[in-house]
Amino acid sequence: MLRDVNEKIVMIWLSLLGSPNYRIYRALLSEFGTNAGIYDAFSRGEKPGSLSEFPKAAGKFADRELAETALGFYRKAQESGMNILTYSDPDYPELLKHLPAACPLVLYYYGDKAALPREDDIAVAIVGSRHCSGSGEVNSRQYAYELAKRGVIVVSGLALGCDGAAHRGALGAGGRTVAVLASGADVVYPREHKKLYNDIIGKGGCVLSESPPGCIPARQLFPARNRIIAGLCQATLVVEAAHRSGALITADKAIEADRTVFALPGDVRNPMAYGCNELIRQGAICVTDIGVIYDELGIDPEGGKAHGAVSNGWLIGLPYPLGRVADAVMKGSDNAEAIAEKTELDAGTVAGSLTMLEIRGIVRRNDYGDYSIAK
């Protein structure tokens, strides 16, 4: 049984109970109130009724060896200088909290957590084929460079091809970049990117994973990794993607999370352009030049963020949940009740968001109490 338990160890233990671990965690919180209450129930050998729909997790809840495993991961992280960020921490990325039933409870990382997107940051995932063409690599690096130069955080997966080029482009601009791994944060994959891995950590970036220390990459971990790449960002740019490319999984995860998807068009005879062209056919924003991304995300081409024109893309530049509330107002929901119904946010969140949007001069309220976008 665990001794000298702290909050991070408890969260690691909770993350090991099974998937989707956030839903399991919320179920336990509803029954026991706090993390300490959950752990006390475990210590007493109590059987949680809230896990009736998660029978595997219910069985693991009583497993003392699993608790010792959590302690082992915590100690291994400490010994290797690895940092741990949990859902309970104030610095946990806000956008990740709103992944549909797939929010990771624990993130292990090396580097500077200041590279992780905060409330007022704009982050863009840049992904593409591992076997990209020369132009795909150039585009990935160049788009990352231009975005990072303007303060955008570039997120990718450290893979060969487009991912690596995106990280290098962001570093070349002196910007922030985040690499999300399908292995443990201490396992460099692919090995060819050992120097890039070290450069990201050493130059103000961040390498992170939800997988515990020592975890080797496995096929099923890559889609899970891709949801975090998409979930950290307001938007995802797919540079090149063949049929069934992993980059398309990242795009799908972005769509599931109600984020914007951009795609670079390509020659219909080029198999590496198939995925991007298909995404555009399905409604992704066609990127013919970097200005398309600037316009959609409200980025000032001269540097810094611009909020001078109202468009759906501009609203994406707002932090969650302000962007969703403002979007609902723009689409005609003019009172708090209608906004709550449209966004599926609770009344308190809607009220607080409307207040912040009024303070920022983004929405206004008329004499009858109805809201509209400020002109």
Buried (B, 14 or more C-beta within 10 A) or exposed (E): EBEEBEBBBBBBBBBBBBBBBBBBBEBBBEBBEEBEEBBEBBEEEBEBEBBEEBEEBBEBBEBEEBBEBBBBBBEBBEEBEBBBBBBBBEEBBBBBEBBEEBBBBBBBBBBBBEBBBBEEBBBBBBBBBBEBBEBBBBBBBBBBBBBBBBBBBBBBBBBBBBBBBBBBBBBBBEBBBBBBBBBBBBBBBBEEBEEBBEBBBEBBBBBBBBBBBBBEBEEEBBBBBBBBBBBBBBBBBBBBBBEEBBBBBBBBBBBBBEBBBBBBBBEEEBBBBBBBBBBBEEEBBBBEEBEBBBBBBBBEEEEEBBBEEBEEBBBBBBBBBBBBBBBBBBEEBBBBEBBBEBBEBEEEBBBBBBEBBBEEEBBBBEEEEEBEBBE
